[in-house]
Amino acid sequence: MTRPLSTALLCLAAASAWAQQGDGTRFSTDNNIFKPDKVDPTPQRMAGIKAPPGFTVTPFATGLKNARIIAVAPNGNVYLSRRDQGDVLLLRDTNGDGRADGQPQVVASRPGAHGLAIRDNKLYLVTVRELFVADIQPDGRLGTLKLLAGDLPDAGQHANRTIAFGPDGMLYMSVGSTCNACNETNQENATILRFTPDGSSRTIVATGLRNTIGFDWQPRTGELWGFDHGIDFLGDEEQPEELNRIEQGRQYGWPHVVGAGTIYPQSTPVGEISKEDWKAHSTPMVLGYAAHAAPMQLVFYRGGAAPGGFPAEYQGDAFVTMRGSWNRKNPSGYEIVRVRFQNGEARAIEPFVTGFLTDGNKTHIARPVGLAMAKDGALLMADDANGVIYRVAYTGNARRPTAGLMPPAGPMQQQASKGSGVPVAFTRPQTEAKSQAAIVINAPAFAKGGEIPARFSEYADGISPQLAWNAVPNAKAYAIIMEDPDAKPVTPVVHWLAWNIPANVTGLPEGVQEQPRLTSPEGMLQGRTSHGSTGWYGPHPPVGDKPHHYHFQVYALDDMLAVPWGADRDTLLEAMQGHVLAKGELVGTYAQKQKPQK
C-alpha cells in the first residue's frame, strides 16, 4: 500500500544568514531542509533502479525494518545489525539463488547494535558505548556476548560506531563527533581508533574526522581510506563529503577547516590557535562529493572469479553507500557510488547504482547504509528505510579477475611501530646537555622511585601531577617528556610531550589542560602521545603487570623551538638537539592490580 505523500520543503533563512566571529570570518548562505518522503518499494518502483550494463539489482531479503550494517562470514552467512530494533540478524542463501532463505534469525540483542566485523570465527559488535565479541557457532548462531570495552566516548549527534579489521589484524573503529561543529572535550570523539582484538588497549589513529562511518583498506597498497560527513547548514553545495587517505597522527581539519581547505566560519580553536594555523596542521581531502549526500559503508572490491563477481576493471575500486540528503533543496545521495582508483590513488567518484529516488526526486524507496561483498562476489546493500537488502551482481560477459586481492599489512604496521624500539629520550644523543648541571624535579604527590597515586592514571582521574624544578641560568624555555619503557609491544610509550614552557616558569600545577596550545603558561605547546591524544595521558599498564617505571624528564633549552603543536616525540627531539643546557629526571612507578569495572 502506497503511503500518502507528505513531503516537506522548508526554506530556512529567507534572507541571507550571516555567521561572524571576532577574527573577522564572515559567511553568507541560504539553508534548505528537504527530505523526500518514504514510499513502498513496489516492483514498479524497483524497476527504476539503474546500474551499469551487465549488472542486475534484485532484492536479497525484504521486511527487515531498520537494516543498517552488513558483515559476511567466510561461509557466506550474512549478519545484519538493526539499530532501532537493537539486534543482529542471521540470513543465509544455501541454494545460491541470490535470495535469503526463509525468515532471518535473531542471533544477538543489544540496545543500539550497529557496527559489525568478523574475524577468526568471531563476530564483533559495537553499540554506542560498548564493544562485544562472540564466537560464531557451527550453525551460524552466536555464543555468549563478551564485553571488551564499555567506556566508548559519549555519542551525541553521531552515535553510529562502525568497526573493521585491518590487514594488520587490529580492530579499527570510527567514533563520530558529538555535534555539527564544536571543540570536543573527549579526544576520542571525531576519530578513528585502533584496538587490540581483545580490547585490552586502544589508540587514536587520526583526528578531525566528523563522522567517518565508511572506511576500508585499498587492496593493492594496504592504505586506509574513509569517507567523512561534511558539516551541515552551510548551504546546498557546502560542505562536500570528504574522501580521505587516513594516516596515523594526521588531523583532517574538522571542525575549523573543511574540504580542500575552506575555513569554517563559526568555530574557534582552543588555546588561541588561529584558524590559519589550524589549517596548516590539517590534511585536506583527496576528493569531494556532493554536499549532504551522507556517505555510509565503504568497501573496496577485492573479488575474484566468483559467479556474481564484478569485471576485472572494478577490482581495487571502492564502493560507497550514500544514505541521502536532508539539508539541501535538490536531493543528493540515495545511491551507491564508485570511487575509481589508479595505482593506489583515488581519481574520480561517480554514481554506480541509482534510482532509489522516485517520483521526480520527491520520494524515495531506499536509504542505502550497509554494504558488503557476498561470498559469490556480488555486493549486498542494506536499506534502513524500507528494510530491504539489495543484491548487485554482474551477469554480463566481461572478463573477471582470476583471484581476489588481500591488502598488505605493511603500511599499517609501519605506522603503528613508528618511534618504537628506542631508548628513553633522556639517554638519547638528541638530549645531550651542554653542561653537567642537573635539573632537580620535585613531585609533591610521589617520591623518587615511589608509587604514583592512582588519580593520575587513566584508570582513574587521568590528570597530570604537579611538578616543580630548579631554574637554569640562561634558559629560554623548558620541555617535558614522560615515557614508559616497560610497555610492550610499543616501547617506550610516550605519555606526555610539552615544550616552549616560558623560562620564568619552573613548575606546572596538577591537572594541566589537555589541548595543543595553552594560554597558561602562555604559549606552552603539547604533542601527540603514543595513545594518539594531545597533552597528558596517564599511566595505563595492563592489569596484573609488575609496576611500570614512568620517566618524567625536564629539559632546559637555550631557545624556543619551532616545533608545531601536536608533533610527535621524534620531531621534538630532532628540534631539541644541540639546544639542551641541562636536564633532569624523576622516575615513579605504577601498577594496576584490579581490573576496573566497565
N, C-alpha and C positions, 0 to 999 in steps of 0.2 A: 504494500500500500504506500503510495507516494505521500509524503508529508506536505502540508501546505507551505508555500514559500514565505519565509519570514525574514528575508534578507534585510539587514540594517546598514545604512550608509550614514555615517556621522562625520561631518567635517569639523574638526577641531581648529579653532583659531581662524575664523572667517577673515580677520585681518592678519597680517603677518605677526608671528610670535617671535619675541626677541629674548635672547639669553645674553646676559652680560655679567662680568665679574671684575674684580679690582685690577687685574692685569690688562684690561682693555680688550679681552676676547669678546667678539660680537658675532652673532649668527642669526639669520632670519630664515624662517621656514613656514610652510603650511603643512599641518598634520591631518591625515585622514585615517579613519578606522572603518574597515570594510571586511567583514568575514562572510564569505559565501555560505549559503545555507546548506546543511547536510540533507541529501536525498538518498533514497534507497538505491543500491547498486543492481538495478534490474538488468536482465540480459540485453535489453535495448541500449541502456546506458553503457554497459560494459563493452558493447560492440564498438564504442567510440574510442576505446583505449588504443593508442598508437605506439608502435615500436618499429625499429628499422626492418627492412626487408629480410625475410628468413627467420624472424623471431615471432613467437606466439606468447600471448599473455592470457593465462587461464586461472580460475580460482583453484587453489590447492586446498583451502578449507574456508568455511564461512560460519557466521553466527558466533564469533569468538569475543565479541564485545571490545573491551579496551586493549586490543592487541598491540604490544609495544616492541620488545626486543626479542630477536631470534638468535638461537645458538644451535648448531647442528653437530651431533656426535659423529665419530668416525663410522659407526654402523648405519648412519642415515637417519637416526631418530632426531626429531625436531622438538626443541624446547622453546616455549614462548612465555614471556612474562606478561602479566596483565596488572598494570599499576593500580587501576581503580578497583579491581577485584582482589588485589593483594595475593596473587598466587602465580604458580608456574604450571603450564600445561605441557603434556607429552602428546605428540602426534606422530603417527607412523604412516608410511606408504610401502606396505610389504609386497604389493603386487606390481609396483613400478608403473602405475598408470597415471602418475602425476597428480593424484588427489589423495588426501589423507584418508585413512581407513576409519570408518565409524566415528564415534564420539571421542574427543580428547579426554585424557585422564589428568586430574589434578594431582601433581606429584610433590608440591610444596606450597605452603601458605605462610606468608609473612606480609604484614602491612607495608605498603609502598614498594613491593617487589618490582625491581626494574632491570638493572644490568645483569647479564649472564655471560659466563665463559666456561669452556670445557677444556680440561687437560688431565692426562693420566687417569682417565676413567673417574674423574670427579667433576661435579658441577659446582661452580662458584656463583653466588647470588649476592647482589648488593641492593640494599634499601637506602633510605635517606641517611640513616645513621649507622647501619650495621653491614658487615661483610660476613657471609656464611659460606661454608663448604659442606658438601655431602657426597658420599660415594654413590656412583651410578650402579644399580643392581643389574643382574643379567636380563631382567625383563624390562629394563628402562626406567623403572621407578627409582626413587631416591632413598638412601638411608637417612639416618637422623642428621638434621642440620646442626653443624657445629659452628659456634660463633668464633670468628677470627679477630674481628675488630668491632668494638661497639662505641667508638668515640670519634666517628667521622664528623667533619665540621657541620654546623647547622646549615640548613638549606636555603631558607628564604625564597627568592624568586625562582631559583633553579635547583629543583630537588632531584632531578633525574640523573643519578650517577650511572656511568657505564664503565665496563671493565673489559679487558682483553689481555691475553698472554702475548708477550713479546717473544721474538726469536731467541732472546737470552734466557728464557724460562721464568722471567719475572712477571708479576701481575701488575698491569697498569690500570689506573682509574682516573676518569675525568670527574673533577669536583667543580661545579659551576659557581658563579658569583651569587651573592645573596640579593643582588639589586641590579638595576639597569646600568647605573654608573655611580660608583662610590669608592671610597678608600676602605678596603676590607680590614677588619680588626683581627681576623684569623688568617694567617699567612697561607693556610692550606686551601682557602677558597680561591676560585678563579685559576685553577692549576691543573696540571697532570701530575698524579702521584705514582710512585713505583713501590710495590710491596714485595717482600719475600712471600713465596706461596703459602707459608704457614701463618702469615700475618704478623710475624714477630717484630718486624721493623718496616718502616716506610720512609721515603724521602720525596722531596718535591723535585720534579724533573724540570718543569718550566712554569712560568707565571705570566700574568697579564692576559689570560685566556678567559673571556667572559663566560663561555659555555660551549666547550668543545665536546659535544656528545659523540660525534663520529671521529674515530681515529684508527689507523692501521699502519702496517709496515710495508713499504714498497718492496715487492718480492725480488727485485734484481739488486737493489742497493742495501736493503735492510734498514733504511732510514724511516723514521716515524713522521707521518703526515696526519693532519687533522683539519677539520672544517669548523671554524668558530662562528658563533652567532654575533651579528652586529648589534649595536646599540639601537634602541627604539626611539621614536619621537624626534627624529632628525629630518623628517620629510620622506617623500616617496622613494627617492633614489639614494638616500644615505641612511645608514652606513652599509656598504656592501658586505655580504657574507665573506669571511676570510678563509682562504686555503693557506695553511702554514706548514712549512717544514719545521718540525718541533725538535729542538735540540736541548740537551741538558744545560741548565744555567742561563738560558735565554729568557728575556722578558718581552712579551708581544704587544705591549702598548696600552691595553685596557687598564684603567678607564679613561686615561688622559689623551691617548693618541690612538687613532683608528685607521683602518685601511692601509693605504700606502704611505701614510704619514700625516694625515689630517689631524689637527688638534681639536679635541672635543671642547665645546665652549663652556660647559657648566662646571666641571670639576676643578679641584685644586689639589696638587700633590702635597703630601705631608712634608714637614721639615723644611718648608720654604724652598723646596726644589722647584725650579721654573719649568714650565711646560716644554720649552725648547730643550732643556737638559733631560727631561723625561723622554722626549722624542729621540735624543741622541743615544739613549740607553735601550731603545726599543727596536725590535726586529720587525720590519714591515712584512705584510702579507706577500705571498708569491703570486697568487691570482685572486681576483674578486669575482663574486657572482651577484645576481640581482638582490637588492636590498630586501630584507624581511622574508626571504624565501624559507628560512628556518631549516638549516641542514641538520640531519639526524644521523643515522648509522652510515658509516663509510666502510667499504670493503674493496680491497684490491683483488682483482680477478687473477687467480692462480691456477685455474683448472687445466686439466689435460684433455685426453681424448675420450671423455665421458659422453654418454648418449645425448644429454641435453646441453653439453658444453658449448662454449662460445668459440667463434673462429679465432685463429691464431693472432689476428691483429688486435684482439681485445686483451690478450694476456699481458699483465703488468699495468693495465689501466685501472683506475679506481671508479667505483660507482657509489653514488651518494643519494639517499632519500632526502627530498625536500618536503617538509611537512606542510608548508604553505603559510602565506602572509595573513596578517590582520591589520597591519599598520601602514597601509597604502591604498590608494584609490583603485588601481588596477591590480588584481591579484598576481602574486609571484609564487613560485614553488608548485606544490601539488604535483610532483613529478619525481622521476629518477633521472639524475644527470650522470653523464660520463665525463671523467677527467682524463684527458689524453696525456700520456707520458711518453717521453722520448729520451733515451739514455739516462733514465732516472730522474728527469726533470719534468715538472708539470708544464704543459704547453697550452692547453685550452680546456674550457668547460663547456659542454653542450648538452641539450636535452637528449634523453635516451628513451624513456617511456613517459608518454603524456596522455592526456585525455581523461584524467581524474576530475578536472574541472568540466562542468557541464552547463547546458542551458546558457550559452554565451558568457561563461565565466561567472554566472550569478549563483550557481550551486556547485557542490562537489559530491562525489561518491566515495572519495578516499582521501585520507591524510597520511601519506607514507611515513613510516617510522622505522621499523626493523628491516634489516637487510642481511642476508647470509647466503653463502653458496651451498646448495644442496649436494648430496653425495654424487648425484648424476650430472653435476656441472651446471644445473640451472640456478638462477637466483630466486630466492624467496623474499617477498616483500610484505611486511605487516602493515595493515591499515588500522589505525586506532579509532577511527570514526565509526565505521560500519562493521568492523571486526572481521575483515577478510584477509587471508594470506593469499597473495597472488604469486603465481609461478611464471617466471620469464625464462623461456627455453629457446634454444636455437634449433630449428628444424630444417635449415637450408643445406646447401651442398658445399659451402666453403670449407677450406682445409682447417682442421682443428689441430692444436698443438699435440705433439706426441707424448708430452709429460707435463705434469704440473710443476709449479715453482714453489720453492721454500726460501723465504728471506734469510740472508746470512745473519748470524748473531754478532759478528764483529763490531759494527758501528755502535750498537747499544752497550756492549761490554766495554768498549774503549771509553765511551762517555762516562760510564759508571765508575771505572777504575782510575780515572784521571786524578793525579795527586796522591795516589795510594802507594804504599810500599816504600815510604821515605822516612827518615828520622824526624823527630820533633823539630820545630823551627829553631829552637834555642841552640841546637848543635849543628845547624847547617851553615855553610860558608856565607850565605847571604846575610846572616845576622852577626857576623864577626864584628866586635866592638873596637873602636879606635883607642879606648883606654881600658885600664884594668879596674876602674871604679865600678862598683856594683850597685845596682838598684835594690833596695830592700823593700819587699812588698808585705803589707800587713792586711789581713782579712779578719775583721773582728769576729766573724762567725765561726772560724775554724783556724787551728794552729797549723804550723808547718808539718806536713805528714799526717795531719789529723783528718778526721771524718768530716766531710761536707754535709751540713744539715739537709734533710730531705726536701725542705721547701724550695731549694734551689734546683732540684731535679725536675725533669719533665714528667715524672710520676706524681708530682705534687704541684706546687705553685709555678714552677718554671721561671723564676725570676733570677736576675744576676745578683751575686753577692756584693756587698760594699768592699771596695778596695782602696788602699792608700799606699803611696810610695814617696820616697825622698826626692826632692828636686835635684836636677842635674845641671851644673853650670853650663851656660851657652846652649842649652837645649831649645830648639824652636818648636818642637811638638813631641808628643808621645804616641806610641802604638801599643795595642794589646793583642796577643794571640793566645787562645786557650785550646789545648789539644788533649786527646785521649789516645795514647799509643797502645793501650791494651785491647782496643776494639778489634774485631775480626768480622768479615774478611778485609774491609777497608781499614787501613791503618796509616797514620793516626787519623782519628776522626776529629774534624775541626768543629769546635763548639762556639767560638767567638772570634771575630775579627773587628778591630776598631783602630782607627788612625786619625791623624790630624787633630788629636786632643790638644788644645792650646797649651803653650808652655807654662802658663801660670796656673794650670790645673794639675794637681798632684793626687787626685783621688776621684772616685766615682761613687755615687750613692747606691744603695740597694735598689734593684728594680729599674735599670736603665731602659728607656724606651727601645722597643724592637722595630726600628724603622731605619731607612737608609741614611738619612741625614738628621742630626739633632740640632736643635736651637739652644739647648742647654746640656752640656757645654756647646757653645755656639760653633757650628761648623764641623763638629765631630762626625766622621763618616763610619759606616759599618758595612761589612761584607757578607758574602754568602758562606754559610756553614755547610758541613757535609750533609746535613738534613735538607739543605736547599733553601732554608729560610734566611732572613737577614736579621742580624743582631744576635743576642744571646740565645743559645739553645742548650738547655741544661743537661747534666748527666742523665744518661738513659741506657745503662748497661743491661744486658739480658738478665732476667730474673734468675737468681741462683749462681751467677758468675762470682768469682772471687773479686774483692774490691778492685775497681779500676783506678788508675792514677791520672789525675787531671792537672795538667801543667798550665798554670797561669803565668804568662810571660809579659813583662813590660819592657819596652824599648824606648830610650831617649834618642831622638833624631836631631840632626843638625839642620833640617829643612822640613817644610810642609811637603807632603807627597802629592804629585799629580796623578793620583790613582782614583778612578771613578768609583762612586758608591756602588755597592753590590758586587765588587770584584771578589775573586777567589783568593785563597792563601798564596798560591804561587805567583800571581800577579802582584800581590802586596810585597812578597819577599823580594822579587826582582827589583821593585822600586826602592826598597829599603837598603839594598846592598850598597855599601860604601857610605851610608849616612848614619850608621848606628854609633852613637857616642858611648853609651853604656846600656847594660841590660841586667835584668834580674828575673828570678823565677820563684814561684811558690807552688808547691805540689800538695794537693789534697786528695783524699780517696772517697769513693762512694761505691756501695753495693746495694742492690735491691733484693731483699731476701724473700719478700712475699709478692705474689702476683696480684696486682691491683684489680679490684672489681671493675668490670666494663659496663 
